[in-house]
């Protein structure tokens, strides 16, 4: 059974363009990271790209969590 957090994420993906853009970018970073990690050979540039992608994902997740917290706060005030 999905919790409030996951339900709100799904709702925001459908209704909030800002959240949807963040979620799409997070997903894109995740796909690139998975692709990078499945390679057999890793160059120095690959390790740098891996670190960059992980930092981007974390930053995007933080931004998405801020949007969720703002929505939760708005609902609590109603």
N, CA, C and O atoms as a Tripos MOL2 file, in Angstrom:
@<TRIPOS>MOLECULE
protein
  312   311    78     0     0
PROTEIN
NO_CHARGES

@<TRIPOS>ATOM
      1 N           0.8470   -1.1820    0.0000 N.3       1 UNK1
      2 CA          0.0000    0.0000    0.0000 C.3       1 UNK1
      3 C           0.8920    1.2450    0.0000 C.2       1 UNK1
      4 O           1.7350    1.4140    0.8810 O.2       1 UNK1
      5 N           0.6950    2.1190   -1.0050 N.am      2 UNK2
      6 CA          1.5410    3.3150   -1.0750 C.3       2 UNK2
      7 C           1.2800    4.2530    0.0970 C.2       2 UNK2
      8 O           0.1480    4.3900    0.5610 O.2       2 UNK2
      9 N           2.3360    4.8900    0.5630 N.am      3 UNK3
     10 CA          2.1780    5.8350    1.6640 C.3       3 UNK3
     11 C           1.8710    7.2310    1.1090 C.2       3 UNK3
     12 O           1.8620    7.4380   -0.1040 O.2       3 UNK3
     13 N           1.6230    8.1750    2.0080 N.am      4 UNK4
     14 CA          1.2750    9.5350    1.6050 C.3       4 UNK4
     15 C           2.3710   10.1310    0.7300 C.2       4 UNK4
     16 O           2.0870   10.7860   -0.2730 O.2       4 UNK4
     17 N           3.6030    9.9050    1.1080 N.am      5 UNK5
     18 CA          4.7490   10.4740    0.4020 C.3       5 UNK5
     19 C           4.7540   10.0300   -1.0610 C.2       5 UNK5
     20 O           4.9080   10.8560   -1.9600 O.2       5 UNK5
     21 N           4.5880    8.7400   -1.2970 N.am      6 UNK6
     22 CA          4.6050    8.2140   -2.6680 C.3       6 UNK6
     23 C           3.3770    8.6790   -3.4480 C.2       6 UNK6
     24 O           3.4800    8.9970   -4.6330 O.2       6 UNK6
     25 N           2.2230    8.7210   -2.7960 N.am      7 UNK7
     26 CA          1.0120    9.2060   -3.4580 C.3       7 UNK7
     27 C           1.1760   10.6630   -3.8840 C.2       7 UNK7
     28 O           0.7800   11.0390   -4.9870 O.2       7 UNK7
     29 N           1.7600   11.4830   -3.0060 N.am      8 UNK8
     30 CA          1.9640   12.8930   -3.3240 C.3       8 UNK8
     31 C           2.9610   13.0480   -4.4690 C.2       8 UNK8
     32 O           2.7980   13.9200   -5.3220 O.2       8 UNK8
     33 N           3.9820   12.2110   -4.4900 N.am      9 UNK9
     34 CA          4.9580   12.2550   -5.5970 C.3       9 UNK9
     35 C           4.2550   11.9850   -6.9270 C.2       9 UNK9
     36 O           4.4890   12.6850   -7.9130 O.2       9 UNK9
     37 N           3.3960   10.9710   -6.9470 N.am     10 UNK10
     38 CA          2.6610   10.6350   -8.1700 C.3      10 UNK10
     39 C           1.7330   11.7760   -8.5800 C.2      10 UNK10
     40 O           1.6390   12.1160   -9.7590 O.2      10 UNK10
     41 N           1.0550   12.3590   -7.6060 N.am     11 UNK11
     42 CA          0.1540   13.4800   -7.8880 C.3      11 UNK11
     43 C           0.9190   14.6690   -8.4420 C.2      11 UNK11
     44 O           0.5030   15.2830   -9.4240 O.2      11 UNK11
     45 N           2.0380   14.9890   -7.8080 N.am     12 UNK12
     46 CA          2.8290   16.1350   -8.2510 C.3      12 UNK12
     47 C           3.4300   15.9050   -9.6330 C.2      12 UNK12
     48 O           3.5530   16.8480  -10.4150 O.2      12 UNK12
     49 N           3.8010   14.6850   -9.9390 N.am     13 UNK13
     50 CA          4.3300   14.3960  -11.2800 C.3      13 UNK13
     51 C           3.2810   14.6910  -12.3480 C.2      13 UNK13
     52 O           3.6080   15.1190  -13.4550 O.2      13 UNK13
     53 N           2.0350   14.4610  -12.0050 N.am     14 UNK14
     54 CA          0.9610   14.7040  -12.9630 C.3      14 UNK14
     55 C           0.4940   16.1390  -13.0250 C.2      14 UNK14
     56 O          -0.0080   16.5740  -14.0620 O.2      14 UNK14
     57 N           0.6460   16.8990  -11.9310 N.am     15 UNK15
     58 CA          0.0390   18.2320  -11.8620 C.3      15 UNK15
     59 C           1.0200   19.3880  -11.7460 C.2      15 UNK15
     60 O           0.6830   20.5140  -12.1120 O.2      15 UNK15
     61 N           2.2090   19.1400  -11.2530 N.am     16 UNK16
     62 CA          3.1500   20.2250  -10.9750 C.3      16 UNK16
     63 C           4.3110   20.1770  -11.9740 C.2      16 UNK16
     64 O           5.1590   19.2870  -11.8920 O.2      16 UNK16
     65 N           4.3560   21.1280  -12.9170 N.am     17 UNK17
     66 CA          5.4190   21.1120  -13.9350 C.3      17 UNK17
     67 C           6.8250   21.1910  -13.3440 C.2      17 UNK17
     68 O           7.7510   20.5710  -13.8670 O.2      17 UNK17
     69 N           6.9940   21.9470  -12.2610 N.am     18 UNK18
     70 CA          8.3080   22.0590  -11.6140 C.3      18 UNK18
     71 C           8.7480   20.6990  -11.0800 C.2      18 UNK18
     72 O           9.8800   20.2720  -11.3060 O.2      18 UNK18
     73 N           7.8440   20.0220  -10.3700 N.am     19 UNK19
     74 CA          8.1720   18.7210   -9.7930 C.3      19 UNK19
     75 C           8.4080   17.6920  -10.8930 C.2      19 UNK19
     76 O           9.3350   16.8860  -10.8060 O.2      19 UNK19
     77 N           7.5710   17.7200  -11.9240 N.am     20 UNK20
     78 CA          7.7060   16.7780  -13.0360 C.3      20 UNK20
     79 C           9.0740   16.9360  -13.7150 C.2      20 UNK20
     80 O           9.7310   15.9480  -14.0420 O.2      20 UNK20
     81 N           9.4920   18.1850  -13.9200 N.am     21 UNK21
     82 CA         10.7920   18.4490  -14.5440 C.3      21 UNK21
     83 C          11.9210   17.8930  -13.6710 C.2      21 UNK21
     84 O          12.8520   17.2730  -14.1850 O.2      21 UNK21
     85 N          11.8430   18.1120  -12.3580 N.am     22 UNK22
     86 CA         12.8560   17.5920  -11.4430 C.3      22 UNK22
     87 C          12.8770   16.0600  -11.4710 C.2      22 UNK22
     88 O          13.9470   15.4520  -11.5000 O.2      22 UNK22
     89 N          11.7030   15.4460  -11.4630 N.am     23 UNK23
     90 CA         11.6100   13.9840  -11.4730 C.3      23 UNK23
     91 C          12.1510   13.4030  -12.7750 C.2      23 UNK23
     92 O          12.8260   12.3730  -12.7650 O.2      23 UNK23
     93 N          11.8570   14.0590  -13.8900 N.am     24 UNK24
     94 CA         12.3630   13.5900  -15.1810 C.3      24 UNK24
     95 C          13.8800   13.7020  -15.2500 C.2      24 UNK24
     96 O          14.5470   12.7990  -15.7560 O.2      24 UNK24
     97 N          14.4220   14.7950  -14.7500 N.am     25 UNK25
     98 CA         15.8690   14.9870  -14.7390 C.3      25 UNK25
     99 C          16.5270   13.9560  -13.8100 C.2      25 UNK25
    100 O          17.5820   13.4130  -14.1380 O.2      25 UNK25
    101 N          15.9160   13.6900  -12.6690 N.am     26 UNK26
    102 CA         16.4230   12.6790  -11.7340 C.3      26 UNK26
    103 C          16.4440   11.3090  -12.4200 C.2      26 UNK26
    104 O          17.4150   10.5610  -12.3010 O.2      26 UNK26
    105 N          15.3860   10.9960  -13.1240 N.am     27 UNK27
    106 CA         15.2940    9.7230  -13.8340 C.3      27 UNK27
    107 C          16.3500    9.6330  -14.9340 C.2      27 UNK27
    108 O          16.9470    8.5760  -15.1380 O.2      27 UNK27
    109 N          16.5780   10.7320  -15.6380 N.am     28 UNK28
    110 CA         17.5910   10.7630  -16.6880 C.3      28 UNK28
    111 C          18.9730   10.5020  -16.0980 C.2      28 UNK28
    112 O          19.7510    9.7290  -16.6570 O.2      28 UNK28
    113 N          19.2760   11.1370  -14.9810 N.am     29 UNK29
    114 CA         20.5630   10.9180  -14.3060 C.3      29 UNK29
    115 C          20.7020    9.4740  -13.8620 C.2      29 UNK29
    116 O          21.7730    8.8830  -13.9950 O.2      29 UNK29
    117 N          19.6250    8.9010  -13.3360 N.am     30 UNK30
    118 CA         19.6310    7.5100  -12.9020 C.3      30 UNK30
    119 C          19.9250    6.5830  -14.0810 C.2      30 UNK30
    120 O          20.7180    5.6500  -13.9500 O.2      30 UNK30
    121 N          19.2980    6.8280  -15.2220 N.am     31 UNK31
    122 CA         19.5280    6.0010  -16.4080 C.3      31 UNK31
    123 C          20.9720    6.1030  -16.8820 C.2      31 UNK31
    124 O          21.5940    5.0970  -17.2220 O.2      31 UNK31
    125 N          21.4990    7.3220  -16.9020 N.am     32 UNK32
    126 CA         22.8860    7.5100  -17.3190 C.3      32 UNK32
    127 C          23.8420    6.8130  -16.3600 C.2      32 UNK32
    128 O          24.8240    6.2050  -16.7870 O.2      32 UNK32
    129 N          23.5600    6.9010  -15.0800 N.am     33 UNK33
    130 CA         24.4060    6.2690  -14.0760 C.3      33 UNK33
    131 C          24.3690    4.7500  -14.2220 C.2      33 UNK33
    132 O          25.4110    4.0970  -14.1690 O.2      33 UNK33
    133 N          23.1850    4.1880  -14.4050 N.am     34 UNK34
    134 CA         23.0630    2.7430  -14.5930 C.3      34 UNK34
    135 C          23.8300    2.2940  -15.8260 C.2      34 UNK34
    136 O          24.5150    1.2710  -15.7980 O.2      34 UNK34
    137 N          23.7160    3.0570  -16.9090 N.am     35 UNK35
    138 CA         24.4350    2.7360  -18.1370 C.3      35 UNK35
    139 C          25.9450    2.7700  -17.9100 C.2      35 UNK35
    140 O          26.6750    1.8920  -18.3700 O.2      35 UNK35
    141 N          26.3880    3.7730  -17.2100 N.am     36 UNK36
    142 CA         27.8070    3.9320  -16.9250 C.3      36 UNK36
    143 C          28.3260    2.7820  -16.0590 C.2      36 UNK36
    144 O          29.4190    2.2640  -16.2910 O.2      36 UNK36
    145 N          27.5430    2.3960  -15.0750 N.am     37 UNK37
    146 CA         27.9800    1.3540  -14.1380 C.3      37 UNK37
    147 C          27.9610   -0.0470  -14.7350 C.2      37 UNK37
    148 O          28.5990   -0.9510  -14.1950 O.2      37 UNK37
    149 N          27.2440   -0.2450  -15.8380 N.am     38 UNK38
    150 CA         27.1960   -1.5660  -16.4660 C.3      38 UNK38
    151 C          28.3470   -1.7860  -17.4410 C.2      38 UNK38
    152 O          28.5240   -2.8950  -17.9450 O.2      38 UNK38
    153 N          29.1200   -0.7580  -17.7080 N.am     39 UNK39
    154 CA         30.2660   -0.9100  -18.6000 C.3      39 UNK39
    155 C          31.3450   -1.7440  -17.9170 C.2      39 UNK39
    156 O          31.5410   -1.6590  -16.7040 O.2      39 UNK39
    157 N          32.0370   -2.5480  -18.7120 N.am     40 UNK40
    158 CA         33.1060   -3.3730  -18.1490 C.3      40 UNK40
    159 C          34.3460   -2.5490  -17.8570 C.2      40 UNK40
    160 O          35.0100   -2.7540  -16.8400 O.2      40 UNK40
    161 N          34.6540   -1.6320  -18.7320 N.am     41 UNK41
    162 CA         35.8650   -0.8240  -18.5800 C.3      41 UNK41
    163 C          35.4740    0.5730  -18.1250 C.2      41 UNK41
    164 O          34.5440    1.1680  -18.6690 O.2      41 UNK41
    165 N          36.1750    1.0970  -17.1370 N.am     42 UNK42
    166 CA         35.8970    2.4320  -16.6300 C.3      42 UNK42
    167 C          37.1690    3.2800  -16.7240 C.2      42 UNK42
    168 O          38.2110    2.9340  -16.1680 O.2      42 UNK42
    169 N          37.0550    4.3830  -17.4320 N.am     43 UNK43
    170 CA         38.1710    5.3170  -17.5380 C.3      43 UNK43
    171 C          38.0990    6.3090  -16.3760 C.2      43 UNK43
    172 O          37.1430    6.3120  -15.6020 O.2      43 UNK43
    173 N          39.1160    7.1360  -16.2730 N.am     44 UNK44
    174 CA         39.1130    8.1800  -15.2440 C.3      44 UNK44
    175 C          37.9270    9.1130  -15.4570 C.2      44 UNK44
    176 O          37.3010    9.5600  -14.4960 O.2      44 UNK44
    177 N          37.6230    9.4050  -16.7160 N.am     45 UNK45
    178 CA         36.4720   10.2620  -17.0170 C.3      45 UNK45
    179 C          35.1570    9.6200  -16.5690 C.2      45 UNK45
    180 O          34.2380   10.3140  -16.1350 O.2      45 UNK45
    181 N          35.0740    8.2970  -16.6750 N.am     46 UNK46
    182 CA         33.8710    7.5940  -16.2260 C.3      46 UNK46
    183 C          33.6610    7.7640  -14.7240 C.2      46 UNK46
    184 O          32.5350    7.9570  -14.2670 O.2      46 UNK46
    185 N          34.7460    7.6920  -13.9630 N.am     47 UNK47
    186 CA         34.6370    7.8600  -12.5170 C.3      47 UNK47
    187 C          34.2320    9.2880  -12.1560 C.2      47 UNK47
    188 O          33.4780    9.5110  -11.2080 O.2      47 UNK47
    189 N          34.7380   10.2420  -12.9170 N.am     48 UNK48
    190 CA         34.3440   11.6400  -12.7010 C.3      48 UNK48
    191 C          32.8740   11.8200  -13.0430 C.2      48 UNK48
    192 O          32.1270   12.4470  -12.2910 O.2      48 UNK48
    193 N          32.4550   11.2650  -14.1860 N.am     49 UNK49
    194 CA         31.0520   11.3570  -14.6100 C.3      49 UNK49
    195 C          30.1340   10.6830  -13.5950 C.2      49 UNK49
    196 O          29.0410   11.1810  -13.3250 O.2      49 UNK49
    197 N          30.5640    9.5660  -13.0360 N.am     50 UNK50
    198 CA         29.7830    8.8670  -12.0110 C.3      50 UNK50
    199 C          29.5690    9.7750  -10.8000 C.2      50 UNK50
    200 O          28.4540    9.8840  -10.2910 O.2      50 UNK50
    201 N          30.6310   10.4220  -10.3450 N.am     51 UNK51
    202 CA         30.5230   11.3170   -9.1870 C.3      51 UNK51
    203 C          29.6020   12.4910   -9.4970 C.2      51 UNK51
    204 O          28.7970   12.8880   -8.6540 O.2      51 UNK51
    205 N          29.7130   13.0440  -10.6910 N.am     52 UNK52
    206 CA         28.8660   14.1740  -11.0890 C.3      52 UNK52
    207 C          27.3970   13.7540  -11.1090 C.2      52 UNK52
    208 O          26.5340   14.4630  -10.5920 O.2      52 UNK52
    209 N          27.1220   12.6040  -11.7040 N.am     53 UNK53
    210 CA         25.7390   12.1220  -11.7850 C.3      53 UNK53
    211 C          25.1520   11.8480  -10.4000 C.2      53 UNK53
    212 O          23.9880   12.1550  -10.1470 O.2      53 UNK53
    213 N          25.9470   11.2770   -9.5160 N.am     54 UNK54
    214 CA         25.4600   11.0070   -8.1600 C.3      54 UNK54
    215 C          25.1460   12.3100   -7.4260 C.2      54 UNK54
    216 O          24.1430   12.4010   -6.7180 O.2      54 UNK54
    217 N          25.9960   13.3080   -7.5940 N.am     55 UNK55
    218 CA         25.7450   14.6050   -6.9540 C.3      55 UNK55
    219 C          24.5030   15.2690   -7.5430 C.2      55 UNK55
    220 O          23.7040   15.8510   -6.8100 O.2      55 UNK55
    221 N          24.3350   15.1840   -8.8680 N.am     56 UNK56
    222 CA         23.1500   15.7590   -9.5010 C.3      56 UNK56
    223 C          21.8790   15.0840   -8.9980 C.2      56 UNK56
    224 O          20.8880   15.7490   -8.6960 O.2      56 UNK56
    225 N          21.9200   13.7440   -8.9110 N.am     57 UNK57
    226 CA         20.7540   13.0120   -8.4190 C.3      57 UNK57
    227 C          20.3900   13.4340   -7.0060 C.2      57 UNK57
    228 O          19.2170   13.6490   -6.7010 O.2      57 UNK57
    229 N          21.3910   13.5540   -6.1430 N.am     58 UNK58
    230 CA         21.1310   13.9690   -4.7640 C.3      58 UNK58
    231 C          20.5520   15.3770   -4.7030 C.2      58 UNK58
    232 O          19.6270   15.6430   -3.9360 O.2      58 UNK58
    233 N          21.0950   16.2640   -5.5040 N.am     59 UNK59
    234 CA         20.5940   17.6410   -5.5260 C.3      59 UNK59
    235 C          19.1440   17.6710   -6.0100 C.2      59 UNK59
    236 O          18.3050   18.3570   -5.4270 O.2      59 UNK59
    237 N          18.8560   16.9310   -7.0670 N.am     60 UNK60
    238 CA         17.4880   16.8850   -7.5860 C.3      60 UNK60
    239 C          16.5370   16.2660   -6.5770 C.2      60 UNK60
    240 O          15.4050   16.7250   -6.4240 O.2      60 UNK60
    241 N          16.9900   15.2280   -5.8880 N.am     61 UNK61
    242 CA         16.1430   14.6050   -4.8620 C.3      61 UNK61
    243 C          15.8550   15.5910   -3.7430 C.2      61 UNK61
    244 O          14.7270   15.6650   -3.2540 O.2      61 UNK61
    245 N          16.8710   16.3540   -3.3300 N.am     62 UNK62
    246 CA         16.6670   17.3720   -2.2950 C.3      62 UNK62
    247 C          15.6400   18.4030   -2.7430 C.2      62 UNK62
    248 O          14.7790   18.8040   -1.9600 O.2      62 UNK62
    249 N          15.7250   18.8330   -3.9990 N.am     63 UNK63
    250 CA         14.7590   19.8080   -4.5090 C.3      63 UNK63
    251 C          13.3510   19.2210   -4.5480 C.2      63 UNK63
    252 O          12.3790   19.9040   -4.2250 O.2      63 UNK63
    253 N          13.2460   17.9560   -4.9440 N.am     64 UNK64
    254 CA         11.9330   17.3060   -4.9690 C.3      64 UNK64
    255 C          11.3740   17.1770   -3.5580 C.2      64 UNK64
    256 O          10.1750   17.3620   -3.3500 O.2      64 UNK64
    257 N          12.2210   16.8630   -2.5940 N.am     65 UNK65
    258 CA         11.7780   16.7570   -1.2040 C.3      65 UNK65
    259 C          11.3180   18.1150   -0.6720 C.2      65 UNK65
    260 O          10.3840   18.1860    0.1260 O.2      65 UNK65
    261 N          11.9680   19.1800   -1.1100 N.am     66 UNK66
    262 CA         11.5450   20.5230   -0.6890 C.3      66 UNK66
    263 C          10.1540   20.8350   -1.2330 C.2      66 UNK66
    264 O           9.3300   21.4140   -0.5240 O.2      66 UNK66
    265 N           9.8870   20.4620   -2.4730 N.am     67 UNK67
    266 CA          8.5580   20.6740   -3.0530 C.3      67 UNK67
    267 C           7.5310   19.8600   -2.2790 C.2      67 UNK67
    268 O           6.4560   20.3640   -1.9540 O.2      67 UNK67
    269 N           7.8550   18.6020   -1.9810 N.am     68 UNK68
    270 CA          6.9400   17.7560   -1.2010 C.3      68 UNK68
    271 C           6.6680   18.3470    0.1770 C.2      68 UNK68
    272 O           5.5250   18.3650    0.6340 O.2      68 UNK68
    273 N           7.7130   18.8290    0.8360 N.am     69 UNK69
    274 CA          7.5440   19.4180    2.1720 C.3      69 UNK69
    275 C           6.6750   20.6730    2.1020 C.2      69 UNK69
    276 O           5.8390   20.9100    2.9730 O.2      69 UNK69
    277 N           6.8810   21.4670    1.0630 N.am     70 UNK70
    278 CA          6.0750   22.6740    0.8920 C.3      70 UNK70
    279 C           4.6120   22.3110    0.6930 C.2      70 UNK70
    280 O           3.7350   22.9590    1.2660 O.2      70 UNK70
    281 N           4.3300   21.2850   -0.1090 N.am     71 UNK71
    282 CA          2.9510   20.8340   -0.3310 C.3      71 UNK71
    283 C           2.3320   20.2880    0.9520 C.2      71 UNK71
    284 O           1.1680   20.5490    1.2570 O.2      71 UNK71
    285 N           3.1260   19.5300    1.6910 N.am     72 UNK72
    286 CA          2.6170   18.9650    2.9480 C.3      72 UNK72
    287 C           2.2810   20.0920    3.9210 C.2      72 UNK72
    288 O           1.2590   20.0470    4.6050 O.2      72 UNK72
    289 N           3.1340   21.0840    3.9760 N.am     73 UNK73
    290 CA          2.8980   22.2310    4.8530 C.3      73 UNK73
    291 C           1.6370   22.9880    4.4160 C.2      73 UNK73
    292 O           0.8340   23.3990    5.2540 O.2      73 UNK73
    293 N           1.4710   23.1660    3.1150 N.am     74 UNK74
    294 CA          0.2760   23.8490    2.6040 C.3      74 UNK74
    295 C          -0.9830   23.0980    2.9730 C.2      74 UNK74
    296 O          -1.9870   23.7020    3.3500 O.2      74 UNK74
    297 N          -0.9330   21.7710    2.8660 N.am     75 UNK75
    298 CA         -2.1110   20.9690    3.2120 C.3      75 UNK75
    299 C          -2.4080   21.0120    4.6980 C.2      75 UNK75
    300 O          -3.5710   20.9750    5.1000 O.2      75 UNK75
    301 N          -1.3700   21.0900    5.5180 N.am     76 UNK76
    302 CA         -1.5560   21.1490    6.9630 C.3      76 UNK76
    303 C          -2.2180   22.4630    7.3740 C.2      76 UNK76
    304 O          -2.9380   22.5150    8.3720 O.2      76 UNK76
    305 N          -1.9750   23.5200    6.6070 N.am     77 UNK77
    306 CA         -2.5430   24.8210    6.9290 C.3      77 UNK77
    307 C          -4.0130   24.9270    6.5440 C.2      77 UNK77
    308 O          -4.7060   25.8330    7.0090 O.2      77 UNK77
    309 N          -4.4920   24.0340    5.7170 N.am     78 UNK78
    310 CA         -5.9010   24.0950    5.2670 C.3      78 UNK78
    311 C          -6.8340   23.5820    6.3080 C.2      78 UNK78
    312 O          -8.0460   23.5620    6.0950 O.2      78 UNK78
@<TRIPOS>BOND
     1     1     2 1
     2     2     3 1
     3     3     4 2
     4     3     5 am
     5     5     6 1
     6     6     7 1
     7     7     8 2
     8     7     9 am
     9     9    10 1
    10    10    11 1
    11    11    12 2
    12    11    13 am
    13    13    14 1
    14    14    15 1
    15    15    16 2
    16    15    17 am
    17    17    18 1
    18    18    19 1
    19    19    20 2
    20    19    21 am
    21    21    22 1
    22    22    23 1
    23    23    24 2
    24    23    25 am
    25    25    26 1
    26    26    27 1
    27    27    28 2
    28    27    29 am
    29    29    30 1
    30    30    31 1
    31    31    32 2
    32    31    33 am
    33    33    34 1
    34    34    35 1
    35    35    36 2
    36    35    37 am
    37    37    38 1
    38    38    39 1
    39    39    40 2
    40    39    41 am
    41    41    42 1
    42    42    43 1
    43    43    44 2
    44    43    45 am
    45    45    46 1
    46    46    47 1
    47    47    48 2
    48    47    49 am
    49    49    50 1
    50    50    51 1
    51    51    52 2
    52    51    53 am
    53    53    54 1
    54    54    55 1
    55    55    56 2
    56    55    57 am
    57    57    58 1
    58    58    59 1
    59    59    60 2
    60    59    61 am
    61    61    62 1
    62    62    63 1
    63    63    64 2
    64    63    65 am
    65    65    66 1
    66    66    67 1
    67    67    68 2
    68    67    69 am
    69    69    70 1
    70    70    71 1
    71    71    72 2
    72    71    73 am
    73    73    74 1
    74    74    75 1
    75    75    76 2
    76    75    77 am
    77    77    78 1
    78    78    79 1
    79    79    80 2
    80    79    81 am
    81    81    82 1
    82    82    83 1
    83    83    84 2
    84    83    85 am
    85    85    86 1
    86    86    87 1
    87    87    88 2
    88    87    89 am
    89    89    90 1
    90    90    91 1
    91    91    92 2
    92    91    93 am
    93    93    94 1
    94    94    95 1
    95    95    96 2
    96    95    97 am
    97    97    98 1
    98    98    99 1
    99    99   100 2
   100    99   101 am
   101   101   102 1
   102   102   103 1
   103   103   104 2
   104   103   105 am
   105   105   106 1
   106   106   107 1
   107   107   108 2
   108   107   109 am
   109   109   110 1
   110   110   111 1
   111   111   112 2
   112   111   113 am
   113   113   114 1
   114   114   115 1
   115   115   116 2
   116   115   117 am
   117   117   118 1
   118   118   119 1
   119   119   120 2
   120   119   121 am
   121   121   122 1
   122   122   123 1
   123   123   124 2
   124   123   125 am
   125   125   126 1
   126   126   127 1
   127   127   128 2
   128   127   129 am
   129   129   130 1
   130   130   131 1
   131   131   132 2
   132   131   133 am
   133   133   134 1
   134   134   135 1
   135   135   136 2
   136   135   137 am
   137   137   138 1
   138   138   139 1
   139   139   140 2
   140   139   141 am
   141   141   142 1
   142   142   143 1
   143   143   144 2
   144   143   145 am
   145   145   146 1
   146   146   147 1
   147   147   148 2
   148   147   149 am
   149   149   150 1
   150   150   151 1
   151   151   152 2
   152   151   153 am
   153   153   154 1
   154   154   155 1
   155   155   156 2
   156   155   157 am
   157   157   158 1
   158   158   159 1
   159   159   160 2
   160   159   161 am
   161   161   162 1
   162   162   163 1
   163   163   164 2
   164   163   165 am
   165   165   166 1
   166   166   167 1
   167   167   168 2
   168   167   169 am
   169   169   170 1
   170   170   171 1
   171   171   172 2
   172   171   173 am
   173   173   174 1
   174   174   175 1
   175   175   176 2
   176   175   177 am
   177   177   178 1
   178   178   179 1
   179   179   180 2
   180   179   181 am
   181   181   182 1
   182   182   183 1
   183   183   184 2
   184   183   185 am
   185   185   186 1
   186   186   187 1
   187   187   188 2
   188   187   189 am
   189   189   190 1
   190   190   191 1
   191   191   192 2
   192   191   193 am
   193   193   194 1
   194   194   195 1
   195   195   196 2
   196   195   197 am
   197   197   198 1
   198   198   199 1
   199   199   200 2
   200   199   201 am
   201   201   202 1
   202   202   203 1
   203   203   204 2
   204   203   205 am
   205   205   206 1
   206   206   207 1
   207   207   208 2
   208   207   209 am
   209   209   210 1
   210   210   211 1
   211   211   212 2
   212   211   213 am
   213   213   214 1
   214   214   215 1
   215   215   216 2
   216   215   217 am
   217   217   218 1
   218   218   219 1
   219   219   220 2
   220   219   221 am
   221   221   222 1
   222   222   223 1
   223   223   224 2
   224   223   225 am
   225   225   226 1
   226   226   227 1
   227   227   228 2
   228   227   229 am
   229   229   230 1
   230   230   231 1
   231   231   232 2
   232   231   233 am
   233   233   234 1
   234   234   235 1
   235   235   236 2
   236   235   237 am
   237   237   238 1
   238   238   239 1
   239   239   240 2
   240   239   241 am
   241   241   242 1
   242   242   243 1
   243   243   244 2
   244   243   245 am
   245   245   246 1
   246   246   247 1
   247   247   248 2
   248   247   249 am
   249   249   250 1
   250   250   251 1
   251   251   252 2
   252   251   253 am
   253   253   254 1
   254   254   255 1
   255   255   256 2
   256   255   257 am
   257   257   258 1
   258   258   259 1
   259   259   260 2
   260   259   261 am
   261   261   262 1
   262   262   263 1
   263   263   264 2
   264   263   265 am
   265   265   266 1
   266   266   267 1
   267   267   268 2
   268   267   269 am
   269   269   270 1
   270   270   271 1
   271   271   272 2
   272   271   273 am
   273   273   274 1
   274   274   275 1
   275   275   276 2
   276   275   277 am
   277   277   278 1
   278   278   279 1
   279   279   280 2
   280   279   281 am
   281   281   282 1
   282   282   283 1
   283   283   284 2
   284   283   285 am
   285   285   286 1
   286   286   287 1
   287   287   288 2
   288   287   289 am
   289   289   290 1
   290   290   291 1
   291   291   292 2
   292   291   293 am
   293   293   294 1
   294   294   295 1
   295   295   296 2
   296   295   297 am
   297   297   298 1
   298   298   299 1
   299   299   300 2
   300   299   301 am
   301   301   302 1
   302   302   303 1
   303   303   304 2
   304   303   305 am
   305   305   306 1
   306   306   307 1
   307   307   308 2
   308   307   309 am
   309   309   310 1
   310   310   311 1
   311   311   312 2
@<TRIPOS>SUBSTRUCTURE
     1 UNK1         2 RESIDUE 1 A UNK
     2 UNK2         6 RESIDUE 1 A UNK
     3 UNK3        10 RESIDUE 1 A UNK
     4 UNK4        14 RESIDUE 1 A UNK
     5 UNK5        18 RESIDUE 1 A UNK
     6 UNK6        22 RESIDUE 1 A UNK
     7 UNK7        26 RESIDUE 1 A UNK
     8 UNK8        30 RESIDUE 1 A UNK
     9 UNK9        34 RESIDUE 1 A UNK
    10 UNK10       38 RESIDUE 1 A UNK
    11 UNK11       42 RESIDUE 1 A UNK
    12 UNK12       46 RESIDUE 1 A UNK
    13 UNK13       50 RESIDUE 1 A UNK
    14 UNK14       54 RESIDUE 1 A UNK
    15 UNK15       58 RESIDUE 1 A UNK
    16 UNK16       62 RESIDUE 1 A UNK
    17 UNK17       66 RESIDUE 1 A UNK
    18 UNK18       70 RESIDUE 1 A UNK
    19 UNK19       74 RESIDUE 1 A UNK
    20 UNK20       78 RESIDUE 1 A UNK
    21 UNK21       82 RESIDUE 1 A UNK
    22 UNK22       86 RESIDUE 1 A UNK
    23 UNK23       90 RESIDUE 1 A UNK
    24 UNK24       94 RESIDUE 1 A UNK
    25 UNK25       98 RESIDUE 1 A UNK
    26 UNK26      102 RESIDUE 1 A UNK
    27 UNK27      106 RESIDUE 1 A UNK
    28 UNK28      110 RESIDUE 1 A UNK
    29 UNK29      114 RESIDUE 1 A UNK
    30 UNK30      118 RESIDUE 1 A UNK
    31 UNK31      122 RESIDUE 1 A UNK
    32 UNK32      126 RESIDUE 1 A UNK
    33 UNK33      130 RESIDUE 1 A UNK
    34 UNK34      134 RESIDUE 1 A UNK
    35 UNK35      138 RESIDUE 1 A UNK
    36 UNK36      142 RESIDUE 1 A UNK
    37 UNK37      146 RESIDUE 1 A UNK
    38 UNK38      150 RESIDUE 1 A UNK
    39 UNK39      154 RESIDUE 1 A UNK
    40 UNK40      158 RESIDUE 1 A UNK
    41 UNK41      162 RESIDUE 1 A UNK
    42 UNK42      166 RESIDUE 1 A UNK
    43 UNK43      170 RESIDUE 1 A UNK
    44 UNK44      174 RESIDUE 1 A UNK
    45 UNK45      178 RESIDUE 1 A UNK
    46 UNK46      182 RESIDUE 1 A UNK
    47 UNK47      186 RESIDUE 1 A UNK
    48 UNK48      190 RESIDUE 1 A UNK
    49 UNK49      194 RESIDUE 1 A UNK
    50 UNK50      198 RESIDUE 1 A UNK
    51 UNK51      202 RESIDUE 1 A UNK
    52 UNK52      206 RESIDUE 1 A UNK
    53 UNK53      210 RESIDUE 1 A UNK
    54 UNK54      214 RESIDUE 1 A UNK
    55 UNK55      218 RESIDUE 1 A UNK
    56 UNK56      222 RESIDUE 1 A UNK
    57 UNK57      226 RESIDUE 1 A UNK
    58 UNK58      230 RESIDUE 1 A UNK
    59 UNK59      234 RESIDUE 1 A UNK
    60 UNK60      238 RESIDUE 1 A UNK
    61 UNK61      242 RESIDUE 1 A UNK
    62 UNK62      246 RESIDUE 1 A UNK
    63 UNK63      250 RESIDUE 1 A UNK
    64 UNK64      254 RESIDUE 1 A UNK
    65 UNK65      258 RESIDUE 1 A UNK
    66 UNK66      262 RESIDUE 1 A UNK
    67 UNK67      266 RESIDUE 1 A UNK
    68 UNK68      270 RESIDUE 1 A UNK
    69 UNK69      274 RESIDUE 1 A UNK
    70 UNK70      278 RESIDUE 1 A UNK
    71 UNK71      282 RESIDUE 1 A UNK
    72 UNK72      286 RESIDUE 1 A UNK
    73 UNK73      290 RESIDUE 1 A UNK
    74 UNK74      294 RESIDUE 1 A UNK
    75 UNK75      298 RESIDUE 1 A UNK
    76 UNK76      302 RESIDUE 1 A UNK
    77 UNK77      306 RESIDUE 1 A UNK
    78 UNK78      310 RESIDUE 1 A UNK
